Amino acid sequence: MAKKVVASLQTGGKSYSKVIRSVRSEKTGAYTFKEEIVPNEKVKELLAKK
């Protein structure tokens, strides 16, 4: 399944990256991971957000 996702991201005009961020829950204090697929131009902008 993952190979199909990666292959579909490489086709087309834009290049995409998969960004995985750790987010801390305010209730429990545990960390969860949030995955997003974004264009390469938006990666730095996305990581600058909190």
N, CA, C and O atoms as a CHARMM CRD file, in Angstrom:
* protein
*
  200
    1    1 MET  N      0.82200  -1.18900   0.00000 PROA 1      0.00000
    2    1 MET  CA     0.00000   0.00000   0.00000 PROA 1      0.00000
    3    1 MET  C      0.86400   1.25000   0.00000 PROA 1      0.00000
    4    1 MET  O      0.58800   2.19000  -0.74500 PROA 1      0.00000
    5    2 ALA  N      1.88800   1.27600   0.81000 PROA 2      0.00000
    6    2 ALA  CA     2.73800   2.45400   0.89300 PROA 2      0.00000
    7    2 ALA  C      3.45000   2.72200  -0.42800 PROA 2      0.00000
    8    2 ALA  O      3.66100   3.87800  -0.79400 PROA 2      0.00000
    9    3 LYS  N      3.81800   1.67200  -1.14000 PROA 3      0.00000
   10    3 LYS  CA     4.50100   1.86800  -2.41300 PROA 3      0.00000
   11    3 LYS  C      3.58300   2.55500  -3.41400 PROA 3      0.00000
   12    3 LYS  O      4.03700   3.39100  -4.19500 PROA 3      0.00000
   13    4 LYS  N      2.30700   2.21600  -3.40200 PROA 4      0.00000
   14    4 LYS  CA     1.36600   2.86800  -4.30500 PROA 4      0.00000
   15    4 LYS  C      1.23100   4.35100  -3.97500 PROA 4      0.00000
   16    4 LYS  O      1.15800   5.18000  -4.88200 PROA 4      0.00000
   17    5 VAL  N      1.19800   4.69000  -2.70900 PROA 5      0.00000
   18    5 VAL  CA     1.08000   6.09400  -2.29600 PROA 5      0.00000
   19    5 VAL  C      2.30200   6.86800  -2.74600 PROA 5      0.00000
   20    5 VAL  O      2.16500   7.95500  -3.30800 PROA 5      0.00000
   21    6 VAL  N      3.48600   6.34100  -2.51500 PROA 6      0.00000
   22    6 VAL  CA     4.72500   7.01400  -2.89700 PROA 6      0.00000
   23    6 VAL  C      4.79400   7.17300  -4.40300 PROA 6      0.00000
   24    6 VAL  O      5.18200   8.23100  -4.89900 PROA 6      0.00000
   25    7 ALA  N      4.41700   6.12100  -5.14600 PROA 7      0.00000
   26    7 ALA  CA     4.46900   6.18200  -6.60300 PROA 7      0.00000
   27    7 ALA  C      3.50100   7.23500  -7.13300 PROA 7      0.00000
   28    7 ALA  O      3.82500   7.93500  -8.09300 PROA 7      0.00000
   29    8 SER  N      2.32800   7.36100  -6.53200 PROA 8      0.00000
   30    8 SER  CA     1.36300   8.35000  -7.01400 PROA 8      0.00000
   31    8 SER  C      1.81700   9.77100  -6.67900 PROA 8      0.00000
   32    8 SER  O      1.45700  10.71200  -7.38500 PROA 8      0.00000
   33    9 LEU  N      2.59500   9.93700  -5.62100 PROA 9      0.00000
   34    9 LEU  CA     3.08100  11.26700  -5.26900 PROA 9      0.00000
   35    9 LEU  C      4.15900  11.74400  -6.22600 PROA 9      0.00000
   36    9 LEU  O      4.33900  12.94900  -6.39800 PROA 9      0.00000
   37   10 GLN  N      4.87400  10.82900  -6.84700 PROA 10     0.00000
   38   10 GLN  CA     5.96800  11.21200  -7.72900 PROA 10     0.00000
   39   10 GLN  C      5.49600  11.56700  -9.12300 PROA 10     0.00000
   40   10 GLN  O      6.24000  12.21000  -9.86400 PROA 10     0.00000
   41   11 THR  N      4.31600  11.18500  -9.50700 PROA 11     0.00000
   42   11 THR  CA     3.81800  11.51300 -10.83100 PROA 11     0.00000
   43   11 THR  C      3.16000  12.88100 -10.79700 PROA 11     0.00000
   44   11 THR  O      2.62400  13.28000  -9.76300 PROA 11     0.00000
   45   12 GLY  N      3.18900  13.58900 -11.87900 PROA 12     0.00000
   46   12 GLY  CA     2.56900  14.90600 -11.93700 PROA 12     0.00000
   47   12 GLY  C      3.61400  16.00100 -11.93300 PROA 12     0.00000
   48   12 GLY  O      4.81400  15.72500 -11.94600 PROA 12     0.00000
   49   13 GLY  N      3.15800  17.24300 -11.91400 PROA 13     0.00000
   50   13 GLY  CA     4.04300  18.38000 -12.01200 PROA 13     0.00000
   51   13 GLY  C      4.70400  18.79000 -10.70800 PROA 13     0.00000
   52   13 GLY  O      5.82200  19.30500 -10.72800 PROA 13     0.00000
   53   14 LYS  N      4.04400  18.57600  -9.57200 PROA 14     0.00000
   54   14 LYS  CA     4.58600  19.02900  -8.29500 PROA 14     0.00000
   55   14 LYS  C      5.26000  17.88700  -7.55600 PROA 14     0.00000
   56   14 LYS  O      4.93400  16.71700  -7.75700 PROA 14     0.00000
   57   15 SER  N      6.20300  18.24500  -6.69800 PROA 15     0.00000
   58   15 SER  CA     6.84200  17.27100  -5.82000 PROA 15     0.00000
   59   15 SER  C      6.24200  17.42500  -4.42500 PROA 15     0.00000
   60   15 SER  O      6.02400  18.53700  -3.94500 PROA 15     0.00000
   61   16 TYR  N      5.98500  16.30500  -3.79700 PROA 16     0.00000
   62   16 TYR  CA     5.37000  16.31300  -2.48100 PROA 16     0.00000
   63   16 TYR  C      6.27200  15.63500  -1.46800 PROA 16     0.00000
   64   16 TYR  O      7.10200  14.79600  -1.82000 PROA 16     0.00000
   65   17 SER  N      6.10300  16.00500  -0.20700 PROA 17     0.00000
   66   17 SER  CA     6.83800  15.39400   0.89200 PROA 17     0.00000
   67   17 SER  C      5.85300  14.98700   1.96900 PROA 17     0.00000
   68   17 SER  O      4.80400  15.60700   2.14300 PROA 17     0.00000
   69   18 LYS  N      6.20800  13.93600   2.68500 PROA 18     0.00000
   70   18 LYS  CA     5.39600  13.49200   3.80200 PROA 18     0.00000
   71   18 LYS  C      6.03200  14.04100   5.07500 PROA 18     0.00000
   72   18 LYS  O      7.18800  13.74300   5.37700 PROA 18     0.00000
   73   19 VAL  N      5.27300  14.84300   5.81800 PROA 19     0.00000
   74   19 VAL  CA     5.76100  15.47200   7.03400 PROA 19     0.00000
   75   19 VAL  C      5.10600  14.77400   8.22200 PROA 19     0.00000
   76   19 VAL  O      3.88300  14.64900   8.28500 PROA 19     0.00000
   77   20 ILE  N      5.93400  14.32100   9.16200 PROA 20     0.00000
   78   20 ILE  CA     5.43900  13.67200  10.37200 PROA 20     0.00000
   79   20 ILE  C      5.86200  14.52400  11.55400 PROA 20     0.00000
   80   20 ILE  O      7.05100  14.74400  11.78500 PROA 20     0.00000
   81   21 ARG  N      4.86900  15.00400  12.30300 PROA 21     0.00000
   82   21 ARG  CA     5.15100  15.84800  13.46700 PROA 21     0.00000
   83   21 ARG  C      4.64100  15.17600  14.73000 PROA 21     0.00000
   84   21 ARG  O      3.62400  14.48300  14.70700 PROA 21     0.00000
   85   22 SER  N      5.35000  15.38200  15.83300 PROA 22     0.00000
   86   22 SER  CA     4.86500  14.88500  17.11800 PROA 22     0.00000
   87   22 SER  C      4.10300  16.01600  17.79900 PROA 22     0.00000
   88   22 SER  O      4.56400  17.15600  17.85400 PROA 22     0.00000
   89   23 VAL  N      2.92500  15.67200  18.31600 PROA 23     0.00000
   90   23 VAL  CA     2.06200  16.64700  18.96400 PROA 23     0.00000
   91   23 VAL  C      1.76800  16.13000  20.36800 PROA 23     0.00000
   92   23 VAL  O      1.38300  14.97400  20.54600 PROA 23     0.00000
   93   24 ARG  N      1.95100  16.98700  21.35200 PROA 24     0.00000
   94   24 ARG  CA     1.72700  16.58200  22.73700 PROA 24     0.00000
   95   24 ARG  C      0.29200  16.89200  23.15100 PROA 24     0.00000
   96   24 ARG  O     -0.19200  18.00700  22.95300 PROA 24     0.00000
   97   25 SER  N     -0.37900  15.90900  23.72000 PROA 25     0.00000
   98   25 SER  CA    -1.74700  16.07300  24.19700 PROA 25     0.00000
   99   25 SER  C     -1.74800  16.87800  25.48200 PROA 25     0.00000
  100   25 SER  O     -0.94500  16.62200  26.37900 PROA 25     0.00000
  101   26 GLU  N     -2.64100  17.84600  25.57600 PROA 26     0.00000
  102   26 GLU  CA    -2.72300  18.65500  26.78900 PROA 26     0.00000
  103   26 GLU  C     -3.34800  17.87800  27.94300 PROA 26     0.00000
  104   26 GLU  O     -3.00800  18.11600  29.10200 PROA 26     0.00000
  105   27 LYS  N     -4.25300  16.95700  27.64300 PROA 27     0.00000
  106   27 LYS  CA    -4.93100  16.19100  28.68900 PROA 27     0.00000
  107   27 LYS  C     -4.00400  15.17200  29.34100 PROA 27     0.00000
  108   27 LYS  O     -3.85600  15.15600  30.56300 PROA 27     0.00000
  109   28 THR  N     -3.38100  14.32100  28.52700 PROA 28     0.00000
  110   28 THR  CA    -2.60900  13.20700  29.07600 PROA 28     0.00000
  111   28 THR  C     -1.11000  13.45700  29.08400 PROA 28     0.00000
  112   28 THR  O     -0.38700  12.82600  29.85500 PROA 28     0.00000
  113   29 GLY  N     -0.63500  14.35500  28.25000 PROA 29     0.00000
  114   29 GLY  CA     0.80200  14.60100  28.15500 PROA 29     0.00000
  115   29 GLY  C      1.51000  13.63300  27.23000 PROA 29     0.00000
  116   29 GLY  O      2.72600  13.71300  27.06000 PROA 29     0.00000
  117   30 ALA  N      0.75900  12.71300  26.62800 PROA 30     0.00000
  118   30 ALA  CA     1.34700  11.73800  25.71000 PROA 30     0.00000
  119   30 ALA  C      1.55400  12.37600  24.33800 PROA 30     0.00000
  120   30 ALA  O      0.85400  13.31300  23.95500 PROA 30     0.00000
  121   31 TYR  N      2.51500  11.85300  23.62400 PROA 31     0.00000
  122   31 TYR  CA     2.78000  12.34800  22.27200 PROA 31     0.00000
  123   31 TYR  C      2.04600  11.49600  21.24800 PROA 31     0.00000
  124   31 TYR  O      1.99000  10.27200  21.36900 PROA 31     0.00000
  125   32 THR  N      1.48400  12.15200  20.24000 PROA 32     0.00000
  126   32 THR  CA     0.89700  11.47500  19.09500 PROA 32     0.00000
  127   32 THR  C      1.58900  12.00400  17.85600 PROA 32     0.00000
  128   32 THR  O      2.22400  13.05800  17.89400 PROA 32     0.00000
  129   33 PHE  N      1.47100  11.28600  16.77300 PROA 33     0.00000
  130   33 PHE  CA     2.12400  11.68500  15.53600 PROA 33     0.00000
  131   33 PHE  C      1.08100  12.05300  14.49800 PROA 33     0.00000
  132   33 PHE  O      0.11200  11.32600  14.28300 PROA 33     0.00000
  133   34 LYS  N      1.29400  13.18600  13.86300 PROA 34     0.00000
  134   34 LYS  CA     0.38400  13.67800  12.82700 PROA 34     0.00000
  135   34 LYS  C      1.12900  13.65800  11.50000 PROA 34     0.00000
  136   34 LYS  O      2.19000  14.26600  11.36400 PROA 34     0.00000
  137   35 GLU  N      0.56800  12.95900  10.52800 PROA 35     0.00000
  138   35 GLU  CA     1.19900  12.84400   9.21300 PROA 35     0.00000
  139   35 GLU  C      0.43200  13.68100   8.20100 PROA 35     0.00000
  140   35 GLU  O     -0.79800  13.66700   8.17500 PROA 35     0.00000
  141   36 GLU  N      1.16600  14.41000   7.37100 PROA 36     0.00000
  142   36 GLU  CA     0.56700  15.22200   6.31800 PROA 36     0.00000
  143   36 GLU  C      1.40400  15.10700   5.05800 PROA 36     0.00000
  144   36 GLU  O      2.62600  14.96800   5.12200 PROA 36     0.00000
  145   37 ILE  N      0.75000  15.16400   3.92500 PROA 37     0.00000
  146   37 ILE  CA     1.44100  15.18000   2.64000 PROA 37     0.00000
  147   37 ILE  C      1.24800  16.57200   2.05500 PROA 37     0.00000
  148   37 ILE  O      0.12300  16.99700   1.78900 PROA 37     0.00000
  149   38 VAL  N      2.36400  17.28000   1.85700 PROA 38     0.00000
  150   38 VAL  CA     2.30700  18.66800   1.41500 PROA 38     0.00000
  151   38 VAL  C      3.28900  18.88100   0.26500 PROA 38     0.00000
  152   38 VAL  O      4.25600  18.13200   0.12600 PROA 38     0.00000
  153   39 PRO  N      3.04300  19.90500  -0.56000 PROA 39     0.00000
  154   39 PRO  CA     4.01400  20.24900  -1.60500 PROA 39     0.00000
  155   39 PRO  C      5.33600  20.68900  -0.98000 PROA 39     0.00000
  156   39 PRO  O      5.35300  21.23200   0.12500 PROA 39     0.00000
  157   40 ASN  N      6.42300  20.45800  -1.67600 PROA 40     0.00000
  158   40 ASN  CA     7.75100  20.80000  -1.13900 PROA 40     0.00000
  159   40 ASN  C      7.88000  22.27800  -0.79100 PROA 40     0.00000
  160   40 ASN  O      8.63200  22.62400   0.12000 PROA 40     0.00000
  161   41 GLU  N      7.17100  23.15200  -1.48800 PROA 41     0.00000
  162   41 GLU  CA     7.26600  24.57400  -1.22400 PROA 41     0.00000
  163   41 GLU  C      6.66500  24.94500   0.13600 PROA 41     0.00000
  164   41 GLU  O      7.03600  25.97200   0.70400 PROA 41     0.00000
  165   42 LYS  N      5.75500  24.14300   0.66200 PROA 42     0.00000
  166   42 LYS  CA     5.03600  24.46700   1.89500 PROA 42     0.00000
  167   42 LYS  C      5.61900  23.78900   3.13300 PROA 42     0.00000
  168   42 LYS  O      5.09900  23.98900   4.23100 PROA 42     0.00000
  169   43 VAL  N      6.67600  22.99700   2.99400 PROA 43     0.00000
  170   43 VAL  CA     7.20900  22.23300   4.12000 PROA 43     0.00000
  171   43 VAL  C      7.72400  23.16300   5.21400 PROA 43     0.00000
  172   43 VAL  O      7.36000  22.98600   6.37700 PROA 43     0.00000
  173   44 LYS  N      8.54300  24.12900   4.88600 PROA 44     0.00000
  174   44 LYS  CA     9.10300  25.03100   5.89900 PROA 44     0.00000
  175   44 LYS  C      8.00600  25.83800   6.57400 PROA 44     0.00000
  176   44 LYS  O      8.05700  26.07400   7.78100 PROA 44     0.00000
  177   45 GLU  N      7.01800  26.26100   5.80300 PROA 45     0.00000
  178   45 GLU  CA     5.89500  27.02700   6.35400 PROA 45     0.00000
  179   45 GLU  C      5.10500  26.17000   7.35600 PROA 45     0.00000
  180   45 GLU  O      4.70700  26.65800   8.41300 PROA 45     0.00000
  181   46 LEU  N      4.88500  24.91300   7.02200 PROA 46     0.00000
  182   46 LEU  CA     4.13900  24.01800   7.89100 PROA 46     0.00000
  183   46 LEU  C      4.90400  23.73400   9.18600 PROA 46     0.00000
  184   46 LEU  O      4.30600  23.69600  10.26100 PROA 46     0.00000
  185   47 LEU  N      6.20300  23.53900   9.09100 PROA 47     0.00000
  186   47 LEU  CA     6.99400  23.22500  10.27000 PROA 47     0.00000
  187   47 LEU  C      7.18600  24.43900  11.18300 PROA 47     0.00000
  188   47 LEU  O      7.46700  24.27500  12.37000 PROA 47     0.00000
  189   48 ALA  N      7.04000  25.64300  10.64900 PROA 48     0.00000
  190   48 ALA  CA     7.16700  26.84600  11.45600 PROA 48     0.00000
  191   48 ALA  C      5.96100  27.05100  12.35900 PROA 48     0.00000
  192   48 ALA  O      6.06600  27.71800  13.38800 PROA 48     0.00000
  193   49 LYS  N      4.80800  26.48200  11.98400 PROA 49     0.00000
  194   49 LYS  CA     3.59500  26.59900  12.79900 PROA 49     0.00000
  195   49 LYS  C      3.74000  25.74900  14.05000 PROA 49     0.00000
  196   49 LYS  O      4.46900  24.75800  14.07500 PROA 49     0.00000
  197   50 LYS  N      3.02800  26.16600  15.08200 PROA 50     0.00000
  198   50 LYS  CA     2.96200  25.35500  16.31000 PROA 50     0.00000
  199   50 LYS  C      1.56800  24.94300  16.57900 PROA 50     0.00000
  200   50 LYS  O      1.30700  24.25600  17.56600 PROA 50     0.00000
